[in-house]
Amino acid sequence: MDYSKLTSPRVVKALMREYEIRFKKRFGQNFLVDGNILSKIIASAELRADQYAVEIGTGLGTLTHALAQECRKVITFEIDHDLVQIFRENSSSENIHLIAGDALQYDWHQVLVEHSWQGERVSLVANLPYYLTSPLIMKALECGVGFDPIVVMVQREVADRIQAQPGTKDYGLLTLMVEYYADVEVVAKVPRTVFLPAPEVDSAVIKLIPRAPTVAVDREALFAVIKASFAQRRKTLKNNLKALTEQWGVTASSFERILAELGLPEGVRGEALSLAQFAELTRRLITEHQ
């Protein structure tokens, strides 16, 4: 199979007829059929010939083979066994290793080591299944592999949430958790028309560049505060954090004093705080608890 032709809707439709492929909505299957977007994804990953790449969602193998032409080895995950069979019947690339299964259920570090990885540069490049975008992004940031960079296709609204600013409707838990680990860049905005079948939403390619955290505070405590703060967006920070502060032994009056010391009104909501402010709030709550 000439994988370079799989950016053609006509070729993809013919392949689907040949193998009697049916799109499975439960797997979020939308195949990219635009060579320009594919090229932008590959270019933004800045791949090198001696490195590894990890892909989530092999699909028909369009991106998979484009990656394989640029780097030493590609580890790709595909949960749909029909697509796995088609890929294995048609692909002869020796530097592609397909794993049939749910990527979230695997230890990615262990998988890489099992495929002879010895700490070489490794990138995550994928057209993510939209129903699993957030958990897959967080796994990539927290799994300890050290991806450099992470380049993924996501829903446009998810891209908006990831790069949102405090005080906006898109700002929230995902924004802060990604910001803790990485810098964000929007590579391309992608219309729904470049997929087969066309999804109901537009997309975006984003690039996450992992780095050391910019705040110095206990991570588990910080994330506990942030998650509780967005448990119910309409509630004030004080109300959302009530159970947590009680668990930590921080009284209501102490919490109000801490807010005042930080220059925050008593009725402030979580969406108003930057990551640095959340870190300082967490630090003071820890100190009060001790």
N, C-alpha and C positions, 0 to 999 in steps of 0.2 A: 504493500500500500504506500502511495505517495502522500505522506502526512502533510506536506506543504500545501496540498490542495484542499485540506479540510477546513480552510477558511472560506470556501465557496459554499453557499447555501445549496446549490444544485448538487454538488458532490456529496454533501452531508445527507441530503434527502435521498439520494440514490443508495447510499450506504445503509441508511435506515430501512429502506424498502428491501434491500438484499438480505439483511439479517433480521427483518421483521422486528425492529427495535420500537418499543413504545416508551415514550417519556414517562418517567415515574415522578410525580409531584412530591411524593414523600421524601425523595432524595434531593429535591431542589435542582432538577436537571435542566439546565439552559446552556446550550453549547455556543461558544463564541465563534462567529463566522465573519470576522473582520481582521484582515492581515495587518492593518495599520495599528489597531489596538494591541494585537499580539506583539508587534514589534516594539511598541512603547513599554509593554510589560517586561520584555526581555532586556531592553536597553536600561530600564530603571533598576533592574536587579544587579547590574554591573558585574556580571558573571566572569569568572576566570577559568582557564582550562584545567587548573589543578584542584578545583574545589568541588564540593558536593552541593546538591540542591534537593530540597524536600518539597513535594507537591501533595496537596490534599484534593482529591477528586480527579482521577485520571480522565474520566469521560471517554471520549474517542481517541485521546492521545495527542491532540493538536499541540497544546502547550508542552506536554511531556517531551515530545520529540524535539521541539524547538529548544528546550532546556538542555537536552542531551547533546545537541550540537555545540553547545557553548561551554559545558563543564565536564568534569571527570566522571561523575556518577549521579544519577537521579534516583531517589527513593520516592515512589509515588503510591498513594493509598487510594483504593477504590472499593466502595461498599456494595456496588451493584454487580452481582455475579454474572449477569448477562454481558455487561460491558467488559468485565474481566476476561471472559472467554473470547470475545471478539478481539480484544487487545492482544492476548496471547497467541491467537491464530495468525495475526497480521504483523506483529512487531518482531523484528530480528535484531534490534539494537542491544548490544551486549552491555552497555553501560546504564541500562534502565532496569531497575528492580521493582516490580509491582507487588504490593502487599494487598491481598484481598481481605478487606475488613474495615471496621470503623476506626478511623485515625485517633479518635478520642480515647479509645480503649488501649492504646499502645504507649509504651515508654519510648519516646522518640530518641532519647539519648542511647538507650540500649539497642534500638533498631539500627541506628547509625554504626555503633560499635560492631554489631553483628555483620555489617557490610563493609568491614575493614576501615572504618573511619578512625583516624588517630588525631583528631583535633584540628583538621584542616578547616579552612573557611567554609561555612555552610550557609546557604540562603534558603528561606522559605518563600516559594513563589506559587500562587494558586488562585484559581477562580473559586472562591469559597462557596460551599452550599449555604444559601442565605439563612436557612433556619438554624444553623449552627455557628454563625459568624462570631458572635461574642465569645463563646467558650473556646473556640479554636484560636482566636487571637490571644486570649489570655493564656491558653496552654503554651502557645509559641513564646510568649514573653516570660513565662514562669518555669518552663521545663528544664532550664539549665543548659540547653544546647549552645546558646549564644549566637542565634541567627544574625547574620549581617549581610544584607538587610532582610526585612520581611516585606514582600510586595504582594498585595492581595487585592482581588476584585471583591467589592462589597456593595450592598445597596447604597444608593446616594444618601439616604437618610442616616445610615450608620456612619458614613464618612462625615456627614454634618455633625453628628453627635460626638465623634472622636475629636474633631478640631474645634468644638464649640468653646465659647468664652463664658465666664461666670455671668450669671444674671440673664442668660438667654434660655429659651424653651428647650433647646437641644442639649444644654449642659447638664451633666449628671454623672452617675456612677461610672459608666464606661469611659467617659472623658477623663476622669481623674485617675482611674486605674491604668489606662494607657499612658497618660502623661507621667505617671510615676516611673514608668520603665523606658519610655522612648520619646523621641521627637517624631513629628508627623508631617508628611508632605503629600499633597494631592497630586498624583501624576497625571491623571486624565479623568475627565467626566465622560461617561459612556452612556449613550442613548439605548433604550430597550430594543431598538430595531436591529442591533448588531448581534442578537442572539436568536437561536433556533431551539425551541419556540421562544417567542418574545415574552419576557416576564411582564408583570403588571407594573413594575417600577423601573426607574433609571438606575444606573450604577455608577461607580467610580473606582478607579485604581488608586490605592493609597500605598505609600511607602513608610514603614516604621523603621526608624534607626535606633536600635537599643543603645542605652547609655546607663551610666551609674545614676542612681536617684539624686535629684537636686535638693531633697529635704532629708535631714538627719533626725529620724525618729523611728521608734519600733514599728516595723512594717505591719505586723499583725494587729497591733493596737490601732494604727492609723486606718487600716482597711476596715476594722470593726466600726470605727467612728464614721467613716465615709458611708459604708453600707447602711448603717442605722439611720444616718442623716437623710437618705433618699428612700427610706422604706415607704413613706407616704409623702409625696411631693408637696401637697397642700398644707401639711402640718409644719409648724415651726421647728427649728433646730432643737429647741428645748424639749418639746413634746416627743419628737422622734428619738431623742437621746435619753429620755427619762429612764427607760428600763436599763440601759447600759450604764448610765451614771450611778443609778442605784446599786447595780451589781458591783461597780467599782468603789462604792462607798462615798460618792461625791454628793453632797446635799444640794438641794435646789438653790439655796442661797449662795452656796459656793459657785455653782454653775453660773448663776446670774452675775456674780462678781467677776468671774473669768471672762464672760462676754463683754462686760463693761471695760475691763482692762485691755481687751483686744479691740476696743472701739466699735463693737457690734451691738446693734439694738436688741432688746430682749425678744422681739418678734421676728428676728432674722430667720430665713429659711436656708437650707443647705445649698441651694443653687446659687446663693450670693457669695459663697466662700471660694477662694482660690485654693490650689493645692498647698501653697505655703501657709495660708491661714488655717487650713485643716490640720496641717502638721503642728503648728503652734498651739492650736486648741488641744490636740491630742497630747502634746508634751505637758501642757498645764494640767490636764485631767490626770495624767499619770502621776505627776508630782503631787497633786492634791490627794490622790489615792494612797500614795506612799505615806 
